[in-house]
Amino acid sequence: MKSAVETLNPTRVRLSIEVPFEELKDSLDAAYKKINQQVTVKGFRKGKIPARVIDQRFGRGAVLEEAVNDALPKFYTDAVNEAELNVLGQPEVDITELKDGETLNFTAEVDVRPTLEIPDYSGIEVEVDAVEVTDEDVDKAVEELRERFASTAPVERAAEEGDVVTLDLEAKVDGEVLEDGVASGVSYTIGSGELLDGIDDAVKGLEAGGEATFTSELKGGSAAGKEAEVTVKVSQVAKRELPELDDDFAQLASEFDTLEELRADSRKRLENMKQYDQATQAQERVLEKLLELVEVPVPEKLLEDEINTRKHNLEHHQLGQMGLDLEKYLEIQGKTAEEFDTETKEAAVKGIKTQFVLDELVNKEKLNVNQEELTEHLMRRAASSNMSPDQFAQAVVEGGQVPMLVGEVARGKALAVVVEAATVKDTNGEVVDLDDEDEDETSTEASAEGSTEEAPEAPAAEEKTEA
């Protein structure tokens, strides 16, 4: 076999491959054997039909077609490996010449990873938010904890803002009660905004036994998005009672003996959260600066596939679980279809460029992934996917996605290398010394920003060599 590579553009090549006919022998034998098992010819046992009879009865062309289909992937893969190409996706194959007994010539056009030059990134400088926790922040955190320990007590008066009411609901569309439009004993906090638009105004002022009707657009269910006439009946009004902010509350809500100890712990937790956010922000901004330094051509087909994958995941997974379609989602977001398409394309381009650049850095810095790092990453991905580690690991192995996870960890390490070399200052002008643990926890997620990671599903830019 002989092959030649023609570069069509920085992300696409054409392979021209010439195969001497004798190299098709194994595939021809396999083709005769396969046809033998599929057809019957009077006077011959199944599987024992001579090749010349198959040629006469079914045509030599059918045999050649079967043999070529069998042989093409191997010769294509051999040519890719010989040229040391990092191909992306499936090739477009065109058989240019097939002479029985002489030669097979074909071309294969395929996208390839572009060759990138990573410049010196040690001069990258970024600014991040300073870690500052105010007394007001602590007050808010303690108040939120206090809200979680609130109790309720029934009252004999009209419902007010903040009360917890027990409701019976009935929704009608076009005068017909919906099958899934009836609910009893629903607990609702007035003003929380957790149910239907308009329900707060409807129930405020009602006492137990009171009833009201209002119109609202349904957010979910069989008639999601439709206007419904909703009848609501109040069966109980209860007042929320907050515990006193004292040492007794600290002992009730935490492992601490005093309110001061609880407040100190809340402050420390808030500082840790802001440090984590600061590390994430630093990585995102360093990544943006890095991408600005590198010229990264993006393969058109890969970009098209990435955009389609993102839209599919949004419409059929995320929005489907919320009972929304794309049109309603855009309405809620206040975006036009054109704005959505533009944002999706920009995110897809950034995701592909990020993967290309960080993969190049992995090679340049000779970064490896050990078993401990892979296991830690698997645990985090399992948690974010609401799966147990064993379930997630099984899905990854069965889906052949282990290389995907290894790539994610390696790209996270590559980004950490760049962040470590960069100068990071906060808004107060102080140099930020990012904690190693924070970097480990956030770097992989930052490295895959914008990519379609509906785990366990491979990113669109993984190398493939199948024909």
Helices and strands as residue ranges (DSSP letters): E 2-9, E 12-20, G 21-24, H 25-38, H 51-58, H 60-83, E 87-99, E 103-112, E 125-128, H 135-148, E 151-154, E 164-173, E 176-189, H 199-203, E 211-217, E 227-241, H 247-253, H 259-293, H 300-313, I 314-318, H 319-322, H 326-333, H 337-364, H 371-384, H 389-398, H 402-421, E 423-426, H 436-447
